[in-house]
Amino acid sequence: MFKAMTQDIRDFVDGSHELVGLGEPTHREPAFGRVRNELFAQLVDRGFRSFALESDRVAAFAVDDFVREGAGTLDAAMSEGFSHGFGAFDANRELVAWMREYNDGRPAEERLAFHGIDAPLEFTAASPRPDLEHARDHLGLDLDFAPLIGDDERWSRTEAVTDPAASPGDTPEAHRLRAIADDMLTLLHARAPELIASTSLAAWHRAKAHLTSALGLLRYHRQAAQPIEDRERWTRLCAVRDALMAQNLLDIRGIEARRGPTMVFANNVHLQRNPSRMTIWQGEITWHGTGAVIASLLGERYTVVAGSLGRSDGMELAEPEPGTLEHSLQRRFPSWGLVAADAVDPAAARADAAPEQGYFPLDQETLGGVDAVLHISAGVAPSLRG
């Protein structure tokens, strides 16, 4: 039997939780972003002071500057501050606008912060040049990366990730760049007292984030260049990406610890405690996702809610079949709601979702790796800004 159902995420959060993960089973259903905004507002009332998204951490500084300081415009924050196309989502625009309105007139220590946890990578990646140059300038070093990096396009083209032979990630130049970036990170810490005194602690943290991003990109490119069987190569790529997101989350919590807890929003596959799984053209791959890493390090300070979807006309996802987890949840939620994971009766995973829908069905293993479930019975029509 189900325990009491609720639309208040605070029923699953207590004073010991410093990081709350809210997952969605697909990026293509706008309803999750809209419900997320409502749930984050509830947590702000409980003292949460930061929001983190599965988007490029460095790009997100443009959003944070807007929501905290009013720098730039909302349009600029949305166009410059997101990766993976997330700046086009109306729910994200509504969240950023609300955070800016909330912060207006409040003292700095009470303002909400916006963070990204990812890098500009997945089936494509990016050049490490902008991140390395930012850190170089912060450190005041005389370094020319052009001979080692070459044309940025050779790092950002799709083939750099999908074709090991076309990747620059395992060349002598790439190895040299990784060594330089690592040395720069050491120097950033060694010179922290003088750098912070001459600029600010926030500027130091941003330089560190740039170096972390550069090293993450270089590690990702190196794995992309390995001439091994595709399933193993993509397993390693997924693991590198999630490890970087976990590292970024831990750094964000270090920055935000004194101000209040953080909500992080990402796909279920990144936030669940159990091993992450995905089916590619050569079969299923499995790796430890961000949530598994974070849970092993933060323990009970991390709590996670998995997203579940009944039907979606926009995604052409039909009503779930009887006997599935989504069907059992569908019968109990006329619109949407939250329920404890251990209160969901055992059932089968739905099998009607096509890979191109990008939907990860709820299953018993995932249910055992989360604390609660957010179920949305019916999606909404897609609403994106160009």
Wavefront OBJ file of the C-alpha trace (Angstrom):
o trace
v 0.000 0.000 0.000
v 1.037 3.612 -0.584
v 1.870 5.902 2.257
v 0.354 9.368 2.251
v 0.982 11.078 -1.073
v 1.962 14.714 -1.249
v 2.855 17.609 -3.503
v 5.274 19.024 -0.937
v 8.891 17.945 -1.335
v 9.608 19.224 2.161
v 7.916 16.072 3.457
v 10.994 14.163 2.243
v 13.673 16.638 3.325
v 15.025 17.209 6.809
v 17.859 19.182 8.387
v 20.437 16.504 7.594
v 19.997 16.824 3.829
v 22.430 19.268 2.244
v 21.926 18.053 -1.340
v 18.548 17.077 -2.807
v 18.558 15.436 -6.222
v 15.411 15.776 -8.320
v 15.452 13.560 -11.384
v 13.499 13.506 -14.617
v 13.146 10.414 -16.835
v 13.508 12.456 -20.039
v 14.633 15.949 -21.003
v 11.855 16.169 -23.593
v 8.832 16.574 -21.296
v 8.352 20.231 -20.191
v 6.103 19.294 -17.269
v 9.075 18.212 -15.169
v 10.710 21.628 -15.372
v 7.516 23.342 -14.338
v 6.913 21.071 -11.350
v 10.609 21.372 -10.452
v 10.243 25.149 -10.201
v 7.410 24.773 -7.716
v 9.348 22.239 -5.642
v 12.483 24.400 -5.579
v 10.421 27.343 -4.310
v 9.215 25.097 -1.468
v 12.801 24.254 -0.571
v 13.821 27.910 -0.646
v 11.272 28.435 2.126
v 13.209 25.802 4.074
v 16.560 27.571 3.653
v 17.878 26.230 0.350
v 20.003 28.888 -1.311
v 21.290 27.283 -4.513
v 20.088 25.423 -7.554
v 22.259 23.222 -9.794
v 21.428 21.934 -13.264
v 22.789 19.285 -15.624
v 24.320 22.026 -17.776
v 27.781 23.480 -18.404
v 29.225 24.820 -15.160
v 31.318 27.530 -16.778
v 28.494 28.801 -18.997
v 26.223 28.935 -15.928
v 28.280 31.793 -14.486
v 26.373 34.083 -16.881
v 23.102 32.927 -15.307
v 24.430 33.273 -11.767
v 25.650 36.809 -12.449
v 22.186 37.703 -13.682
v 20.173 36.122 -10.861
v 22.454 37.354 -8.079
v 23.661 40.727 -9.331
v 21.302 41.625 -12.175
v 24.203 41.644 -14.625
v 23.159 41.558 -18.265
v 19.656 40.615 -19.366
v 17.404 37.612 -19.067
v 17.718 36.983 -22.791
v 21.512 37.011 -22.582
v 21.510 34.691 -19.573
v 19.339 32.193 -21.421
v 21.332 32.309 -24.663
v 24.813 32.292 -23.101
v 24.363 30.497 -19.789
v 23.231 26.988 -20.794
v 24.553 23.998 -22.718
v 22.683 21.057 -24.306
v 20.006 23.435 -25.634
v 18.526 23.935 -22.145
v 18.430 27.709 -22.522
v 15.488 27.284 -24.929
v 13.256 25.636 -22.318
v 10.490 27.902 -21.004
v 10.629 26.297 -17.542
v 14.300 27.220 -17.254
v 13.552 30.788 -18.312
v 10.774 30.997 -15.727
v 13.111 29.678 -13.033
v 15.878 32.157 -13.842
v 13.414 35.073 -13.893
v 11.918 33.972 -10.563
v 15.345 33.634 -8.936
v 16.281 37.140 -10.097
v 13.024 38.557 -8.728
v 13.540 36.732 -5.425
v 17.062 38.115 -5.053
v 16.193 41.703 -5.841
v 16.813 43.823 -2.758
v 18.030 40.953 -0.573
v 21.445 40.945 1.139
v 24.126 38.955 -0.692
v 24.195 36.104 1.816
v 20.479 35.442 1.341
v 20.424 35.494 -2.460
v 19.802 32.363 -4.492
v 22.682 31.044 -6.606
v 22.545 29.205 -9.924
v 25.129 26.550 -10.818
v 25.835 24.155 -13.662
v 27.390 20.772 -12.923
v 28.247 19.481 -16.393
v 30.658 20.380 -19.200
v 29.811 20.923 -22.878
v 30.100 17.242 -23.714
v 28.051 14.142 -24.430
v 28.017 12.842 -27.999
v 30.128 15.893 -28.789
v 32.704 17.755 -26.727
v 34.566 21.063 -26.889
v 38.000 22.620 -26.992
v 39.722 23.222 -23.634
v 41.210 26.483 -24.924
v 38.748 29.043 -23.388
v 39.004 27.427 -19.942
v 42.793 27.231 -20.049
v 43.075 30.833 -21.195
v 40.790 32.062 -18.398
v 42.894 30.294 -15.762
v 46.132 31.447 -17.410
v 45.015 35.071 -17.262
v 43.890 34.740 -13.648
v 47.311 33.359 -12.746
v 49.107 35.974 -14.835
v 51.083 33.399 -16.801
v 52.725 33.824 -20.191
v 51.478 30.725 -21.993
v 50.470 30.251 -25.622
v 48.157 27.258 -26.027
v 47.655 27.679 -29.778
v 50.493 25.354 -30.898
v 49.135 22.546 -28.702
v 45.420 23.035 -29.322
v 45.358 24.009 -32.966
v 41.935 24.551 -34.530
v 39.108 24.459 -31.974
v 36.871 22.729 -34.519
v 38.893 19.530 -34.406
v 37.926 19.217 -30.714
v 34.265 20.164 -31.100
v 33.218 18.221 -34.204
v 31.094 15.126 -33.615
v 33.768 12.801 -35.027
v 36.136 13.824 -32.231
v 33.953 11.771 -29.880
v 32.382 9.157 -32.143
v 35.506 8.154 -34.114
v 38.665 7.334 -32.117
v 40.837 7.893 -35.177
v 39.515 11.463 -35.521
v 39.980 12.393 -31.866
v 42.825 14.703 -30.765
v 42.541 13.405 -27.198
v 45.456 10.934 -27.115
v 48.065 12.943 -29.012
v 51.370 14.163 -27.498
v 49.914 17.690 -27.596
v 46.866 16.622 -25.601
v 49.028 14.901 -22.991
v 51.096 18.069 -22.684
v 47.944 20.152 -22.225
v 46.763 17.858 -19.411
v 50.109 18.202 -17.638
v 50.003 21.985 -17.973
v 46.417 22.160 -16.703
v 47.304 19.986 -13.730
v 50.303 22.182 -12.918
v 48.103 25.271 -13.187
v 45.610 23.788 -10.732
v 48.418 23.158 -8.263
v 49.689 26.708 -8.763
v 46.184 28.093 -8.245
v 46.117 26.508 -4.797
v 49.712 27.403 -3.978
v 49.055 31.070 -4.754
v 45.551 31.204 -3.269
v 46.365 33.758 -0.517
v 47.773 36.359 -2.906
v 45.278 35.669 -5.690
v 42.264 35.981 -3.395
v 43.683 39.124 -1.784
v 44.222 40.784 -5.177
v 40.907 39.683 -6.722
v 38.280 37.816 -4.676
v 37.395 34.389 -3.362
v 34.654 34.177 -5.999
v 37.170 34.881 -8.778
v 39.458 32.159 -7.390
v 36.594 29.650 -7.367
v 35.755 30.535 -10.961
v 39.343 30.015 -12.050
v 39.258 26.612 -10.355
v 36.000 25.769 -12.132
v 37.579 26.656 -15.484
v 40.562 24.406 -14.777
v 38.303 21.598 -13.593
v 36.339 21.944 -16.827
v 39.512 21.937 -18.950
v 40.814 18.821 -17.248
v 37.413 17.142 -17.582
v 37.313 17.899 -21.302
v 40.849 16.594 -21.800
v 40.043 13.386 -19.908
v 36.870 12.926 -21.936
v 38.731 13.459 -25.199
v 41.391 10.976 -24.140
v 38.772 8.281 -23.536
v 37.120 9.135 -26.853
v 40.423 8.442 -28.600
v 40.852 4.917 -27.265
v 40.722 2.336 -30.109
v 38.635 -0.174 -28.160
v 35.256 -1.837 -28.600
v 32.510 0.810 -28.757
v 30.494 -0.443 -25.790
v 33.504 -0.286 -23.480
v 34.552 3.092 -24.854
v 31.108 4.615 -24.238
v 30.996 3.084 -20.776
v 34.223 4.898 -19.951
v 32.993 8.138 -21.504
v 29.824 8.050 -19.402
v 31.848 7.333 -16.273
v 34.239 10.232 -16.965
v 31.336 12.616 -17.504
v 29.515 11.592 -14.334
v 32.725 11.723 -12.299
v 33.215 15.317 -13.473
v 29.642 16.212 -12.502
v 30.179 14.649 -9.071
v 33.392 16.634 -8.624
v 31.589 19.828 -9.615
v 28.750 19.115 -7.189
v 31.171 18.567 -4.326
v 32.926 21.837 -5.180
v 29.572 23.622 -5.302
v 28.633 22.232 -1.915
v 31.973 23.454 -0.558
v 31.108 26.940 -1.794
v 27.484 26.853 -0.602
v 27.874 24.936 2.672
v 27.525 27.964 4.955
v 24.639 29.486 3.019
v 22.279 26.527 2.850
v 21.464 23.283 1.008
v 21.338 22.778 -2.756
v 18.808 21.235 -5.150
v 20.286 19.540 -8.222
v 18.109 18.719 -11.245
v 19.215 16.183 -13.850
v 18.152 13.009 -15.599
v 17.390 10.095 -13.272
v 20.257 8.142 -14.814
v 22.717 10.666 -13.363
v 21.184 11.100 -9.898
v 20.107 7.595 -8.805
v 22.249 5.726 -6.290
v 22.140 2.410 -8.146
v 24.329 1.808 -11.220
v 23.339 3.784 -14.293
v 22.326 1.922 -17.447
v 21.774 2.950 -21.029
v 21.232 1.035 -24.240
v 23.363 2.017 -27.220
v 23.676 0.490 -30.687
v 25.923 -2.306 -29.395
v 23.919 -3.175 -26.299
v 23.561 -2.060 -22.699
v 26.285 -0.162 -20.876
v 26.568 0.240 -17.097
v 28.568 2.681 -14.981
v 28.493 4.501 -11.637
v 26.609 7.755 -12.134
v 26.933 11.066 -10.333
v 24.376 10.107 -7.697
v 26.151 6.841 -6.904
v 29.426 8.701 -6.423
v 27.843 11.481 -4.358
v 25.869 9.037 -2.192
v 29.012 7.072 -1.366
v 30.746 10.278 -0.238
v 27.899 12.244 1.397
v 25.875 9.332 2.761
v 22.589 10.438 4.328
v 23.326 14.080 3.523
v 22.165 13.256 -0.025
v 18.546 12.417 -0.820
v 17.126 11.793 -4.275
v 13.707 11.853 -5.932
v 13.277 10.035 -9.255
v 10.940 11.348 -11.937
v 8.270 9.147 -13.535
v 5.890 9.896 -16.405
v 2.538 8.390 -17.316
v 1.776 9.641 -20.812
v 2.896 12.497 -23.022
v 1.228 13.578 -26.246
v 4.217 15.753 -27.130
v 6.544 12.769 -26.878
v 3.970 10.348 -28.313
v 4.230 8.288 -25.132
v 1.014 6.346 -24.574
v -0.673 5.316 -21.334
v 1.491 2.758 -19.497
v 0.343 -0.827 -19.683
v -1.241 -2.526 -16.644
v 1.268 -4.278 -14.418
v 3.956 -1.611 -14.830
v 5.278 0.764 -12.198
v 4.068 3.806 -14.113
v 0.585 2.301 -14.400
v 0.340 1.747 -10.657
v 1.429 5.346 -10.058
v -0.901 6.629 -12.776
v -3.958 5.310 -10.965
v -3.093 7.309 -7.830
v -2.094 10.696 -9.228
v -4.726 12.677 -11.175
v -2.088 15.290 -12.072
v 1.233 14.851 -10.228
v 2.545 14.005 -6.811
v 5.322 12.607 -4.649
v 5.437 9.304 -2.830
v 8.091 7.462 -0.822
v 9.964 4.917 -2.947
v 9.457 2.143 -0.411
v 5.705 2.725 -0.611
v 5.502 1.867 -4.312
v 4.248 -1.669 -4.889
v 6.578 -3.931 -6.936
v 5.739 -4.059 -10.635
v 7.342 -4.486 -14.032
v 9.195 -1.860 -16.033
v 7.271 -0.478 -18.990
v 8.539 -1.587 -22.400
v 6.640 0.727 -24.753
v 9.135 3.605 -24.864
v 11.209 3.955 -28.046
v 14.909 4.909 -27.763
v 14.386 8.112 -29.760
v 11.969 9.343 -27.081
v 14.847 9.558 -24.627
v 12.660 8.144 -21.843
v 14.178 5.982 -19.106
v 11.358 3.837 -17.628
v 11.165 3.341 -13.896
v 12.285 -0.122 -12.752
v 12.710 -1.909 -9.439
v 16.470 -1.406 -9.342
v 16.138 2.346 -9.800
v 13.304 2.446 -7.276
v 15.666 0.868 -4.749
v 18.253 3.567 -5.440
v 16.069 6.586 -4.655
v 14.123 7.899 -1.672
v 10.956 9.109 -3.371
v 9.232 9.304 -6.745
v 7.771 12.321 -8.491
v 5.097 11.028 -10.867
v 3.500 13.230 -13.514
v 0.419 11.613 -14.999
v 0.194 13.595 -18.232
v 2.763 15.733 -19.963
v 2.170 19.140 -21.463
v 2.578 20.353 -25.006
v 6.201 21.371 -25.708
v 6.804 25.086 -25.271
v 10.259 26.290 -26.282
v 11.724 29.664 -27.093
v 13.907 29.983 -30.130
l 1 2 3 4 5 6 7 8 9 10 11 12 13 14 15 16 17 18 19 20 21 22 23 24 25 26 27 28 29 30 31 32 33 34 35 36 37 38 39 40 41 42 43 44 45 46 47 48 49 50 51 52 53 54 55 56 57 58 59 60 61 62 63 64 65 66 67 68 69 70 71 72 73 74 75 76 77 78 79 80 81 82 83 84 85 86 87 88 89 90 91 92 93 94 95 96 97 98 99 100 101 102 103 104 105 106 107 108 109 110 111 112 113 114 115 116 117 118 119 120 121 122 123 124 125 126 127 128 129 130 131 132 133 134 135 136 137 138 139 140 141 142 143 144 145 146 147 148 149 150 151 152 153 154 155 156 157 158 159 160 161 162 163 164 165 166 167 168 169 170 171 172 173 174 175 176 177 178 179 180 181 182 183 184 185 186 187 188 189 190 191 192 193 194 195 196 197 198 199 200 201 202 203 204 205 206 207 208 209 210 211 212 213 214 215 216 217 218 219 220 221 222 223 224 225 226 227 228 229 230 231 232 233 234 235 236 237 238 239 240 241 242 243 244 245 246 247 248 249 250 251 252 253 254 255 256 257 258 259 260 261 262 263 264 265 266 267 268 269 270 271 272 273 274 275 276 277 278 279 280 281 282 283 284 285 286 287 288 289 290 291 292 293 294 295 296 297 298 299 300 301 302 303 304 305 306 307 308 309 310 311 312 313 314 315 316 317 318 319 320 321 322 323 324 325 326 327 328 329 330 331 332 333 334 335 336 337 338 339 340 341 342 343 344 345 346 347 348 349 350 351 352 353 354 355 356 357 358 359 360 361 362 363 364 365 366 367 368 369 370 371 372 373 374 375 376 377 378 379 380 381 382 383 384 385 386
